[in-house]
Amino acid sequence: MTVSTKAIKNRDFNQLNPVWSGIFNVVAGVAAILSVFPFLFVMIISFTDESTLAENGYRVIPEKWSFDAYRYLFKAGDQLLRSYGITIFVTVVGTVISLVVTALFAYAVSRKSFKYRNFFAFFAFFTMLFNGGLVPTYIVLTQLLGLKDSVWALILPLAVNAFYIMIMRTFFVTMVPDAIIESGKIDGAGEFKVLTKLVLPLSLPGLATIALFSTLGYWNDWFNALLYIDDPTKVPLQSMLMRIENSMQFILQNSNNPSIGMGVLQSMPQDTSRMAMVVLATGPIVLAYPFFQRYFIQGLTVGAVKE
């Protein structure tokens, strides 16, 4: 065997040329910066002085920094903290309930031994095409279930999503080998034990994906609060920020009203407060994303079964 042949044999074909590797790293770095920059720019604008912003426009490095936008929003005081607490509670509890219901339903319709799996799969799929409408939903939640001014009105409408069920069913069918389930049955485990001890530990990437989707859905939801919540002590964050925005619009549209002093208009940060709302509404969920991302790259089923 010649030296060149040995070199080719020992060469790692998965390793890129250093030049190409550097180019790809630069491209990936630029793409990452372009992805993060819009949010960072929104943060910069939220800390910009309102008069400076009106005079000079949007700048990456403003001439004058200011916390007026956040002071204006935090005038709500306890209401802002209370809305944060409501949103966090709804997001955490709703995500847990959504995961439990989705996993149980998806596992049932993924099992070939379940006699009525086609019926329940079609039942879930049918709701993706047709629904009862807004008025019947409102009547059921408020009059039949009595959830008016209840945090459960913010949780239950989003607890079951047919699309998430289809995703988890496909994940169970394609990524969880039947041999693992059969091994649990041979050891005497029932369906529930097989699900909790064997299937779910192997399905963490799929569960993390559904959890991320559910978390984003609950955190960004404001429409259900608009419909079902009148009690100001139970208003979630998104709805409260929307009410502040509506109040600002009302003041601006009625600026000619003598009852609204010019001092109120001059002291009200208009553009910067909107950016501050984006930061307050988006910041916590951005910080929570890395905790879900760590599960996306786990190949837990690789090598689990040797045939």
N, C-alpha and C positions, 0 to 999 in steps of 0.2 A: 504494500500500500504506500503510495507516494505521499509526500508532505502536503501537497495541495489537496489530495483526497481526504487526508486526515483533517485538514483545516475546514473543508466543506462539511465533513461529517460532524465535527465538533461545533460547528457554527449554530448559533441560536437563530432560527429563521423567523421567530416572533419578534426579534429585536430590530428596531428601525435604525437606519443610518443616523448618526448623531446630527447631521445637518437637517434632515427631514424631521427628526424628533424635536429639534429646537424650533423649526418653523411651525409645527403643529402646536407646540406649547405656547408660542406667541399668539397664534390664531385663537387658541382656546382662552388665553388670558384676555385678549381684546374682546372676545364674545362675552366673557364673564363680566368685564367692566361695563360693556354696553347694556347688559341685563340689569346690573345693580344701579347704574347711574341715575335712571329716572327716579327711583325712590330716594336716593341720596339728594337729588336736586330738589325734590319736593320738601325734604327736611330742611334744606338750606333756605328755601323760600319761606318756610314757616317761621324761621328765625330772623327774617329780614324785616327791617323797619318799613311800615306801610307807606310813609311819605317817600322814602328812598325808592321803594319798589315802583310807586307811581311815577316818579321822576326819571329813573334810569332803566326801568324795565327789569326783566329777569336776568340775573347775573350769577355765575357760579360763586364768585367772591363778592358779596355785597359791600357797599361802602359803610353801611351802618347795620349792626345787629340789634335785634330787639326780641323780647319775650312777651310783647303785648298780645299777640294772638293767643298764646297759652294762658295768659292772665285773664283774657276775655272769656275763654272757654271754661276755665276753672272757677269763674264766678258762680257757676252752678253749685260749687262746693260739694256737699254730701251727696247730691243727686248724681254727679258724675261717678263718684266711687260706688254708689249703689247700683248704677247702671252697669258698671264694669263687673260687679259681683253677680248681677243677674245674668249677664252674658256669659261669664265664665261657668256659672252653674248650669245654664242651659246647654252650653257647648259640651261640657264634660259628661253630664248625665245623658244628654241626647246621643252623644257618640257611643257611649257604652250600650245603651238600649238598641241603637241602630246596629251595632256590631253583633249583639246577641241574636236579635231577630233575623238579621241577614244570614248569619252563619248557620243557624238552625234550619231556616227555610231552604237555603242553598244546598246544605248537606242532604236534606231529605229528598229534594228533586234530583240530586246527582246520583243517588243509589238506584241501581237497576232492579234491586230486589223490592223497592217500594212500589206497590201496585198502582197507586194513584199519582205517580210522579208526573206523568204527562198532563193530567188534569190541572194540578197545582202549578206546573210550569206555564201552561197556557193561561191560567188565572192571573199569574203575575204579569205575563207578557201583555195580556189584554189591557191592563191598566196603563201601560205605556202608550197605548193608542187612543183610549177613551177614558174619560173621567166624568164624575157626576156634575162638575161645574162649581163655580164659586158660591152661588147662593145655597145649594143643598149642603155643601161643606160647612158653610157658616151656620146654617140651621142645626146641623148635627152636633157641631162642637159647642154651640152656645146654649141651645134649648134641650137637646137630647142628652148630651154629656155634661152640660153645665160647667164648661171650662172658661166662661167669660171672666176676664181679669184674673186668670190663673197662669202660672208659669208653664203648666202642662199644655196649654194652648200653643206655646212656643216649641214644645218638644214633640208631642205626638204626631202632628201633621207631617213632620219630616223624618219620623222614625223608620219608616219602611219605604224603600226605593226599589222599584222593580229592576232598574238598570244595575244597581249594585248586586241584586240577587243573581242576575244573569252572569255578571262578572265572576262572582264567587262560585257559582255552579260550574262554570267553565274551568276555573282554577282547580276545583276539587277533582274534576274528571280528568284533566290533562296532567296535573302536577303531582297528584297523590296516587301512587301505584296501588292497584287492587291487591297486590301481594301483601302490602303492609296491613291493610284492613283484614284480609283473610288470616294473617298471623295473629291478629288480636282476637278474632273469632275463635281460632283454634285454642287459644289460651283461656277461653271462657269469658271474654269481655263482651258486654252488651253494646248496643249501638251508641248509647250516650257516653260510655267509657271509651269506646273506640274514637269517638269524635273529640273528646276532651284530652285524652292521653296520647293519641297517635296523629289524628288528622290536623287538629288546630296547631300543634307545635310545628308541623311541617308547612303550615299555611300562613306563617307570620308575614311574608311579603305581601300576599293578597289581602290579609286582614289590615296591614298597615296602610295599604292603598285605599281601602274602603274607609278606614278611620280618618285618613287625611281628607278625603272627599266629604265625609260627614262633618268633620270639624269645620271645614271651610263653609259648608252650607249653613250650619248653625250659627257660626260667628258672623257671617255676612247677612243673615236674615233680618229684615226689617218689616216685610210686608205683613207677616202674621201678627206682629206687635201693633201695626196700624189697624188691623181688623179687630183684634180680640182684647187689646190692653188699653184701658182708659185710666187705670190707677197709676198716678205718676211714680209711685214707689216700686212699680214692677216693670217699668219701661227699660228695655235693653239698650245697650250702648248705641247701636246703629240707629235705632229709632230716636233716641235722645239727640244725637248729632243732627239728624234730619230735621228735628223740630227747631233746633238752634238755627239751622240754615234757613228754614222757613221764616223764623222770626226776623232774621237779618234782611231777608228779601222784603218782608212786609215793611220794615222801617225804611228801606231804600225806596220802595215804591211810593211811600207816603211822606217823602222828605219835605214836601211843600206844606204839610200839615203843621199849623202853628203849635199844636200840642207837643210836637217832637222838636226838641231844641237842636240847634246846629251843633252844640257841644256833644250831643249823643252821636251824631253822624261823624264828627271829626275824631272822636275817641274810639270809634268802632273799626277794628281792622277787618277789611272786607276780604281781599284776596289771600292774605297771609293766614287768616283764621280758617279758610277753606283748606289750605294745605295742612294746617295743624290738625284739622279733623281727619284728614287722610292718614297722617302719622299716628294719631291716637287709635284709629280704627284698624290700621294695618300692622303696626309695630309688634304687638304681642303675638299675632299669628305667624308673622315672619320669623320671630325668634323660636316658635314652637316647631317650625318645619324641620330643622335638622334632626329632631328626635324621631320623626317618622322616616326620614331619608335613610337612616342607618339600616333599615330593614329591607330597602329596595334592592340592595346589592347582595343579599344573602341567598346563596344557592343551597338551601337546606336539603333538598331532595337529590342533589347530585351524589351518586354513589350510595344512595340509601338501600337500593336493591341490586343484588348481583344475580343475574340470570344466565 
